[in-house]
Amino acid sequence: MLALVVVLVVTLGGDGDGGGSAASPAPTDTKAAEAAAHAVATRVALAPPDWGPGFTRHKPYEVDPAPESLVRENCEFASRPSRIGTLASLQRNVTEESSGIAGTSEVKVFADEATAKQYLADARDNIHRCPDQFRGKERWNGVREASPPQLSGFDELVSEEGRQVVAADGAKVNDLYVIATGRDGRNILSAYVVGKADLDARIQKYATDSLQKMHQRLEQQPEAAAGR
């Protein structure tokens, strides 16, 4: 999957692989930079009402800091700590009880644009490594890079789609997931949505609308504008 660790689908936890391949120099005042980045992430990540009527918090609601994900050479989906140069990494998880659709919004703020670019390049590499992926009993099929949503204002856009066919308890399922990710300068925004495959149109719309809403909020943050 794309480098977005989704607690609604997999169990979080570092695996000791360390950060990503990109490293960036620490800012002069790291604590101040991290505090400013965290303030941006907190205001940009979506709460249940932002997704629409019927959405509620999913446990755990917030993952802060959220690790990265990776796909190993053997196609195992795993997680690792954030790479050097990550100033903030926040996830919020929601669910719509009536449909069973679940969503995650994630905001990552990096120390510089080069690290954000490398993060997205690594994410693309994850997508293309294996069309079939696993973690424990869980299985995903048809993992692929899809056409990204038509949204303006981003420097880069990436979209991933796939199907989960076996759940964590070993039960067979037929769920579609979509991850829409955009980079604006040194900021990475991701919207993950998963639900029953016959809800395809709604899943796609939630992913696009959520990513757009996060970007609108990002544009309103003076700290984010200063760091682009």
N, C-alpha and C positions, 0 to 999 in steps of 0.2 A: 504494500500500500504506500501511498504518498507519505512523506515524513510528517505525519500527524498521528500521535498516539491517542486513539479514541477509547476511552474507558468504557463506553457503552458496548464495545465489541470485544475488546481484549483486556487482560489484566495488566495494569501498569506495573512497571518495575525496571530498574536499570539492570543491565546484564554485564557490566564491567568492560564494555568495548571502548569506553571513553567517548570523547566528543567527535565531531565531524572532522573533515579534512582541512577546513579553512580555519585560520587563526588570524586574529587582528590585534593590534596593540591596544593595551588598556588605556582608557581615557585618563586625562590628568587627574580628575576627581571621580574615581570609579563609583563610589557610594552615591554621589550626587547624580551621576548619569543613570545609575540603576534605579534610583528613586524616581527620576523624571520619566524613565521608560516604563516603570511599573504603573505610574499614574496614567500614562497613555493607555496601556493595556487594560487597566481596570475600567476606564471610561469607554473604551471601544468595544470590548467583548460584550456579547449580547446577553440580556436577561430574558426569562421566559416571556414576558409581555412583548418583547421585541420580535419574537418569532410569530406571534399571532395568538388569537383566542384558543384556549384549551391547552396551552403548553404550561408545564410545571417543571420544577427543579427535579433533576435526576441525581441520585446519589452515586458517587460524590458530585456535588454541584460544581465546585471549583477545584481545579488541580493547578497548584502554584508552588513551585515552578513545574511546568509540564515538560517531560523529557522529549527527546526526539524518537522517531522510529526508524528502523532499517529493515531491509530484506537481505538475509544472508545468502551466500552462494548456493546453499542447499534449499533455498526458497522458504526458509522459516522467517515469519514475521516476528520481530523482536523490538526491544526498546533500549535506549542508551541515554546517558546524561547529555544535557545541552552542550554544544560545542563552545570553545573559547570564543569570546566576543558576543555572547548572548547576554543582553542586559535585562530582558524580561521575557517570560514565556508563560502565558496564562490561558487555561481552558475553562469554559463553562458548558455544562451539559444539561440538556432539557429533554422532555418527552411529551408527546401528545397522546394522552391516554385513550382517546376514542379510536384513533387509527393505529396506534402502536409505533408511529414514526418517532424516531429519536434524532436529536441534533446536537452538534458540538460546534461552538465558535472558539477559535483560537487566535491569539495575537502574539506574535513574536517581534521583539525589537532588538536589533543588532547594533553593535558599536559603529559599524560602517556599512556602506552599500556593497562593498566587495564580499563581505561575509554573508550578507543576505542573498546575493547572487549565487554564491557557492552552495548555500543551503538549498535553494530552489533547483540548482543543477543536480545536487545529490538526490533530491526528491524525485526528479524525473528519472534518474538512474534506477531508483527503487521501483518505479512503476514498470519499467521495461525489463527488469531483471527476470521476473517469473510471472507468467499469466496465471499459474496456480500456486497458491501460498497456503501456509498452515501455521498454527501455533497451538500446541497441545492437541486437543481433539478438534479444534476449529479448523475449518477449511473454507478457502475462497477460490472461486473460479472466474476465468474471463477478466482478470485484472488488465486494464489497458488505459492508455492515455486517450481521452476523449476531446471533442471540440470544446474549448473553454467558453464560458458565458460571454456574451457581447456587452462588456462593461467598459466605460471610458475612465481615464484617470490613472490606470495602472501602468507600470513600466513593463510588467510581465504577467501573464495569466496562464495557469495550468489547471487542467481538470482530469480527474481520475474516476473511473467507474469499474464496478465489478459486482459479483454476487457472492454472498455468503451462503454456503450449502450445508454446513454442519456447524451447530452452535457449540458453546463451551462445554455443555453437558453431554455432547455426542448426538443430540437429536438432529434429524435432518430438517433443514429450513430452506426457504427460497426467498431470500431478502436481497434487494438491490441497494447498493450504497453509491453515493456520489460525493466526491471531495472537490470543491472549487477553491482554488488558492490564487491569491494575487500578491504581487510585490509592488510596493510604492516606496522607492528609495531604499532605506534600510529596514523598512517595516514589512512583515509578512502577515497576511490575513488569510485564514482558512475557515471554510464552512463545510462541515461534514453532516450528511443526512443519510439515514438508513431506514428502510421499511419494507413491507411486503412488495414483491416485484410488481404486482398489479397496480401499485400506487406510483408508478414511474413518473407520471407528469407532475404530481404533487411534490415528489422528492426532488426533482430537477428544479422546480420553481422555488422551493424553500432554500435550496443551496444558493441559487442565483440571487434571490432577494436578500438573503442574510449576508452574503458577501458584499453586496452593494450597500446595505445599511451600515456595515462596519466601516466601509471606505468613506462614506459620508461623515461618519463620526470622526474618523482619523483626520480628515481635512479640517475639522473644527478645532484640532488640538494644537496649540502654539508650540508645545514641546516637540511634537512630531514634525511640524513644518520647519522648525529650526534645524532638525537633524537630517533633513533630506539632502 
